[in-house]
Amino acid sequence: MRYFPAPYPDEILGSLLIRACHHLGLSPRGLVHYLDDGWGEFSFVYPSFFQGISRLTRIPAEILLTEHTVFPYVAIGMTTPRRRVLESDWLTAPAHGNSLRLRAALGLHIDELALRRYCPQCCDEDYRCIGESYWHRRHMLPGVFICPKHGEPLLVSSTSVLPKLTTESAKLPQEVSGQPYSWGLDENGMRCLAAAVEEAMSLPAQTWSNMYSDAPASSVVKTRKYSNGDVDPMLMQFCRFYGTEFLRKMGLSLQTLDSDGWPSRMMRGARPSVLRPLRHILLRLFLLSSIFS
């Protein structure tokens, strides 16, 4: 078997491919031929090349998918059958086949979410302990703006998550610089939200089908009819809970505070195509909070 680096804990596959280029002295294009998987381009975030990576690392493709891609995040809110379909699609389709779904789920139309984020303390610790840093999957997820391990705000680099990996973009955290960014939440709010993201990825699928029907706030949405312009008290509290600045920066501003607001529509079963996992996470955290208990 030819040499290929093994993934580190919580390492996204794009980071593994970058390290493989560094270790083997290959360009991303050269690494395509090394993997001999038959697909054409590497991406930082779009999953692909599972069979070649699995063959060289001796890690089952299904484990690579669940432990080293954003699959568990994108699958938030999906039923078990739909999760299985998505898993099959990702394991068999080339990277470009996943682009629209991932762009929508990860909010890559939002400038700051389209840039790689990293924790400087993780970077320093990784480099000191293993001789190199790597891109942590959890730091890539919308809603994670503070390192869950260190409680330190993530830095936003100038390196894009998209498009395909090139020699210029095949860089590790130690090779880039980053800047702090104000997301509109205080550190405690960011810490709670980051924890909620991690928890959401581990919840069984049925959690999401039952969550809104069991929520104490659901009666507000389901039993009361709002005339055009009437304010929904749940949406007022939701807006105060997160703040208008944060919701705006996430591209999730409430255009209306009546029953047509997106949180109310989601609780009635709407399935928005953009940032759906983050919407589920924000709603769940809000409904479980002491403010609306």
N, C-alpha and C positions, 0 to 999 in steps of 0.2 A: 504494500500500500504506500502511495506517495504521501509525503508530509502535508499536513494541513492543521492549522491551529484549532484547538477545541474552544467552544464558546464559554465565556465566563458567566457567572450567575447574573441574570437579568440583562444580558447583552443582546441588543437587537441584531438581527442577522446582517443588516447593512454594515454594522460596526465590525462584525466577524470578517466580512469580505474585505473591508478596508485593512484590517490587521493581516489578512492573508496576503494582500498585495504587498504590504510592508515586509512581511517575513520572507516571502518568496522572491521579492524584487521584480514583481510583475505589474504591469499596468492593468486596470480593470478589463480592458479588452483581451490582454494576454491571459488573465485569470479565467475568462470564459472558456477558452480552449483547454485550460488545465482541468477544469471541472468536467468537461466533455459531457455536458447535459443537453446540448442541442438547442439551447435558447440564446438569444442574441445580446441582451443588455443587462447590466447590473443596476439595481436601484438601491437607495439607502433604506427606503421604507416599504416599497412594494415587495411582497414575498415572492421568491422564485428560487430556482436552482436547488430545490429540496433534495432531489435524488442524488445529485453530485455531492452536496454537502453531507448528506446522510451517509453516503458510501465512504467518504473520506474521514468522517469523524466517528462513524459507527454509532451514531445517535439516530433512532427512528425518526422519520420525517414528521410523524404526528407530534413527537415531543418537541422537535424544533419549532413546529407551528405554534404550539401552546405556550412554550417557555421563552421563545426568542423572536416572536413577531407580535404585532398589535392585534392579532386575532381575538384574544379574550376581551379586549376593549371594544372592538367593532361589533362583537356579538352580543354586547349588553342590550337587554331588552328583547332579544330574539327568542322565539319558541325553540324547543329542542329540535324539531324537524328542520327548521330554517338554519339553525346552527350547523347541523350535519351537512346540509347542502352547501353552506358557505365553506365549511372545512374541506369538503370534496373539491369545490371550485378552486380554492387556493392551493391545494396540493397538486392539482393537475394543470392549472392554467398558467401561461406565461405572465410576467409581471404586469405588462400593459393591460391585461384583461381585468386587473383589479383597480385600475386607476380611478375611475369615477366613484366607486364605492368608498375608497379610502380617502379621496379628496374631500368628499362630503362628510365622512365620519370624523376625520381629524381636523376639520376646519382649515384646510390648507389654502382657502381663499382669503384668510385673515393673515396679514403680513407677519405678525409676530409669531403666530402658530406655525408658519411655514419655515421658520428658522430653527436650527438645532439648538436645544437648550442643554445645559450641563451644570452640575454642582462642582464648584471649585474644590471643595473639600474631598469629594469622591475622587476627583481627578488627581489631587495630590496623593491621597492614600493609595489609589490604584497604582500610580507610577512608582511610589516608594515601595510597595509590597510586591508587585509583579513585574515592574520594569516598563510598564506601558499603561496608558489610560484607555478607556473604551466608552462607547456611548451606551448609557443605560436606557433600557426600554421605558421604564417608569417615567423618566424625565421627558420623554417625547409626547406624553399623553395630555390632551386638553384637560385642564383642571388641576394638573400637577405643576405648580409654579414655585414650590418650595420642596427641597429634598426631604422625602419621608424619613430618611435615615438620620440626617444631620440637622434638620429644621432650618436649613440655610436657604434663602431665596436663590433660585436658579439664575444663571447668567444666560443671556440671549446672544448667540454668536451671529456673525454675518453670513454664515454658511447655510445655504438653503437645504431643506429636507428633499426638495426636488431639484432638478429632474434626475436623469440617470447619473450613476457614478462616473466621474472622469478622474484623470490624474490630478486635476486641480481641486476637486471636491473630496477626494479620498483622503481625508484628514481626520485625525483623532483629537479628542478634547485638548490634549497637551500642545497641539499644533495650531490652535485657533485662539482668538481672544474673544471675550464676551463682555456684555454690559448689563447692569441691572435694569429691570423694567418694572414700572408701576402698573399692576393689573387692576387696581381699584379695590383691592381687599387688603386688610391688615394681615400681619403675619399669623395671628391666631386663625383668622378666616381661611387663609391659604393652607394652614396646617390641617384644619378640619376637612377642607375640600380634598386635599391630597389623600388623606386617609379614606375618605368616602370613595374616591376613584379606585384605590386598591381593593377595598372591600367589595365594590360592585363587580369587579372582574371575577371574584370567587363565588358569587352567589349563584344558586341554581336557577335555571331558566324560569321555573314557575314563580319565582319571587316577583317578577315584573308583571305577570298576568294578574296576580292577586294584590299587588301593592296598592293600587289606586282604589280598588273596591273596598279594601280594608282600612284605608286611611281615614282618620277622623275628619279630614277636610273634605272628603268626597261628597258628603251630603250638601255642602254649600254649592258645589258645582252642579250636582245632579237634580236637586229638588227645587232650586230657585230659578225662575226665569228673569233674565235681565233685559230690560228695554234698551234700545240703542242709546248709548251714552251713560247708562247706569254703571256704577263702579262695583266691581266684584271685590269684596273685602279680602278674599284670599290673595288676589293678585296685588292688592295694596301691601299686604304683609310680605309677600314674596319679593316685591320690589324693594321694600325697606330692608329685608333680610340680606340681600346681596348688594344692593345699591345700584343706581342707574349707570354709574360709570363702568363698573365691572360688566354688567350685562351688555352695555354698548360695545365694549372692547372685545367681548366674545361673539359679537354679531347676533346677540339674542335679546336685543332691546324689545320692550313691550310697547308695541305701537298703539295698543288700546288697553284699558284697564277694565273692560267689561268681559263678558263670557267668551268673547272671541279672541282673548289673549292666548298665546301659545301654551302656557301651563294648563289653563282650563281645557283647551282643546285636547291636549295630550291625556289629561285625566278622563276624558270622554272617549278615548280610543284613537285619536289621530296619530298618524305615523309620519312625522316630518322626515324629509330626506337629508337635511343638513344638520350636522352636529347632534344626531339623535342620541348617541350614548351620553354625551354631556348633559343634554336636557333631562334624561332619566336620572342621572346622578344628582343634578341640582334639585330636581323635584323631590327625590327621596330624602336627601339631606335636609331639605326644608321641612318636609312633612314629619320627619323624626325629631326635629329640633324642639327644644322647650318653648320656643316662641309660638309655635302653632300646635302644641300638644293639647 
